[in-house]
Amino acid sequence: MTLKECKKEEKMDREFQKKFKFEGSIRVLTQMMVDPAATEKRGGAKNLPLRRGEILDVIQFTNQEQILCRNSQRRYGYVPRAVMLPL
């Protein structure tokens, strides 16, 4: 990874922490998959866009309805628990 890519990732992580009021280091708790039968959704505000079968990194289990996740493009957002499957 080049220095430029590393700085870009650090900037994205700082923006995530500010936007979601997340304190501490960002740690991946587990990985989960979006249900292949779920409808694809466009992201908005603080929601992550969903693609069928996509594997997401779980950052935080926020409540009974949502999980805070990161996708392969290092974008962060909330995902409904109803469309997530354990690996």
Backbone torsions as a table, in degrees:
resi	resn	phi	psi	omega
1	MET	NA	132.9	-179.0
2	THR	-79.9	166.1	-180.0
3	LEU	-62.2	-39.0	180.0
4	LYS	-63.0	-44.5	178.9
5	GLU	-64.8	-39.2	179.8
6	CYS	-63.7	-44.8	179.1
7	LYS	-65.8	-36.3	178.4
8	LYS	-64.1	-42.9	178.2
9	GLU	-64.3	-41.1	177.9
10	GLU	-61.9	-41.0	179.2
11	LYS	-64.5	-43.0	179.1
12	MET	-63.3	-38.9	178.9
13	ASP	-66.0	-40.3	178.1
14	ARG	-64.8	-42.1	178.4
15	GLU	-63.0	-39.9	177.1
16	PHE	-60.1	-47.9	-178.1
17	GLN	-62.0	-37.2	179.0
18	LYS	-71.2	-46.5	-176.8
19	LYS	-64.4	-42.0	-175.7
20	PHE	-99.6	5.6	-179.0
21	LYS	51.9	46.3	-178.0
22	PHE	-96.3	124.8	-179.9
23	GLU	-108.8	150.3	179.7
24	GLY	93.6	-175.4	-179.5
25	SER	-80.6	151.5	179.8
26	ILE	-86.5	113.9	180.0
27	ARG	-121.6	139.1	176.8
28	VAL	-83.8	119.1	-179.9
29	LEU	-78.3	-44.2	-180.0
30	THR	-164.2	178.2	174.0
31	GLN	-119.3	142.6	178.0
32	MET	-135.6	160.5	-178.1
33	MET	-112.7	141.6	173.8
34	VAL	-72.5	133.1	-178.7
35	ASP	-53.5	125.4	178.8
36	PRO	-62.1	-21.2	179.5
37	ALA	-89.4	-6.1	-178.5
38	ALA	-73.1	153.5	176.2
39	THR	-79.5	142.6	178.8
40	GLU	-73.9	139.2	-178.1
41	LYS	-127.5	144.8	174.5
42	ARG	-82.8	143.9	179.1
43	GLY	-76.0	163.5	176.8
44	GLY	-164.9	152.7	179.5
45	ALA	45.1	-101.8	-178.5
46	LYS	-111.6	10.8	-179.8
47	ASN	-95.1	142.4	-179.3
48	LEU	-86.4	136.6	175.2
49	PRO	-64.5	140.3	-176.5
50	LEU	-109.5	135.8	172.4
51	ARG	-124.2	137.5	-178.6
52	ARG	-57.0	134.0	175.6
53	GLY	76.3	1.3	-178.9
54	GLU	-70.5	141.1	178.3
55	ILE	-96.5	127.3	-177.7
56	LEU	-118.2	147.0	173.2
57	ASP	-86.1	128.1	178.5
58	VAL	-88.3	122.0	180.0
59	ILE	-95.2	-40.3	-177.9
60	GLN	-156.6	137.6	171.6
61	PHE	-87.9	99.7	-170.9
62	THR	-78.0	-47.7	178.5
63	ASN	-158.1	-169.4	-176.4
64	GLN	-69.0	-22.1	-175.9
65	GLU	-102.0	-25.0	-171.7
66	GLN	-132.8	156.1	174.8
67	ILE	-130.8	138.7	175.4
68	LEU	-87.5	120.3	-173.3
69	CYS	-130.1	168.4	174.9
70	ARG	-130.3	135.8	179.1
71	ASN	-96.5	-175.8	-175.5
72	SER	-68.7	-19.3	177.2
73	GLN	-90.4	12.2	-178.8
74	ARG	61.1	32.9	173.0
75	ARG	-96.3	143.2	-177.1
76	TYR	-111.9	151.7	175.6
77	GLY	173.7	173.0	179.3
78	TYR	-85.1	144.1	177.6
79	VAL	-131.1	136.1	177.2
80	PRO	-64.7	137.2	179.6
81	ARG	-64.0	-28.1	-176.2
82	ALA	-61.9	-25.0	-177.7
83	VAL	-100.9	5.7	-177.7
84	MET	-100.8	140.5	177.8
85	LEU	-123.8	139.7	176.6
86	PRO	-69.2	151.9	177.5
87	LEU	-84.9	NA	NA
